Amino acid sequence: MPDNKYEPKIIGFFCKWCTSAAADLAGTSRKQYPPNLVPIRFFCSSRLDPQQILHAFENGADGVMIGGCHFGDCHYQTGNYKTARRIAFLHDLLSKLGIDKRRLRLEWISAAEGDKFTRVITEFTKDIRDLGPLGGNGK
C-alpha cells in the first residue's frame, strides 16, 4: 500500500447495549473490518448531543457513524426515536454547512448482529474513502 493512499478517519458513537455489543461480538468472532473506526460508547444513542457530532467533524473526522438499538428494543424505551429525529436534523444542517450528509450515517445494529456490524463498517469506510477527505474535494 503506498504511503500517500488516503485513509479516512471515522468516529463511531455506539449504544452500549446493542451496537457496541455487536462490535464486541464481531471481535470475538474474529470478523475483519477496516481499522479506520474509533468507537465511543454511550449508554444510549439518544445521549449523543449534536454538538459532539459537529465537534468530531471540526476536529478531523471524515465520517461519523451512530449505532443504536432497533426500534422497539431500546433499553431506554424511546431513545432511538429521539436519535432518528436528531440525525434527520443534522443531515439538514450538514447540507447547509456544505458537508455531504453521507458522511453521517445512522444504523440500528443489535447485540446479535456482529456480521451486520462488520458489513456496515466496511461499507461506510469505502463510502467515506470514495468521498475523499473532508475539507478537500470531499464536500
N, C-alpha and C positions, 0 to 999 in steps of 0.2 A: 504494500500500500504506500503510495507516495506521501511525503511529508506535508504537501500542500493540499491534500484532499480535505474538503470541508466536512466536519462532523458537527452536527447540531448539538446544542445544549438544551436539554429538556428537563423541566421541573414537573414532578408529579405530586399532586396533593390527593392523598388517598384516605378513604374511610378506614378506620381501624378494623371494623367488624367484617367488612366484605372485600374491598379491592386490595387492601393491604394483606389480608389473609390469603387472597388469591396469588399475590406476589410471593408470599411465603411458600404456598403450595407449588408454584412454578419452580421455585428454587430447590425445594426438597425433592421435586420430581426431575431435577436436572434439565429443565427446559432451557433452551438457548434463546436469548433475545439481545438486541444491541445494548451496549453499556452506556448509552448516551443519557439515560434517565437518572435523575437524582430524586428519590422518593422522600416525601414528607408525610408523616402520618397524622391524621386528625381523628378525633373521636367520631365526627360526623362531617360529611361533605358540606353540610349547611353551616358549619362553624367557620368556613373559609370566607374571609372578607374580600370583597372585590379589590380592595387596595393591595392585598397580598399578591393577587394575580398581576396587577399592574406593576407592582414592585419587582416581581420576577422578570417581567419583560424589560423594565427600565434598567435592571442590573445584569443584563446579558443573556437571558433565556431566549432561545429562538422559538420555543414552543412550550406550552403549558397543558398538561393533561389533568383533569379532575376525574377521580373514580369514586363511585358510591354504590350503595345498595340498590337493587332493583326496586321499582315501585311496589309497595305492599310489604317489603322486607326490611325497611329501615328500623333500626333499633330505637330510634327516637321518633318513630311513627310517621312524621311528615317532613323530616329533614330533607329528603331527596327532592320533594316537590319544591321546596324553597330553593334548593340548588339549581333545579331546572329553570326557574324563573330568573335567578341571578345570571346564569350563563346566557340566556336569551338577551338580557340587558347588556351584558358585557360584549357579546358578539356585535351588537349595535354600536356600542361605544368604541370598540376597537376599529370598526369600519370607519367611524367618524375621525379617528385618530390616524387613519391611513395604514392601519395594521390589518393584514389579511386575517379574517376571522377563522380561517382554517388552522391558524396557529394555536387556537384554544379549542381543546377537544374535551367533551364530556362523555363518559362511558359508565354504564351500570354493569359492574362485574361482581358476582357473588363469590363467597369464600371457596366454593367448589369449582370455580371456573379458571383454574390455572392455565389451561390451554388457551382460553379466550384472552386472558391477561397477556400471554406471550404473543399471540397474534396481533392484538391491538397495539402493543408497544412497538412491535416490528413494523406494522403499517404506519403508525404515526411518525416514527423515526424516518421512514422512507419519504413520507409526505413532507415533513419539515426539511429534509435534505433536498428534496426537489424544489422547494420554495426558495432555498438559499438562506444566507444569514439575515437576520432581522437588521434593518438599517442599511443593508446593501441593496441588492436587486430583489430582496425578498418581501418588499412591501406589497 
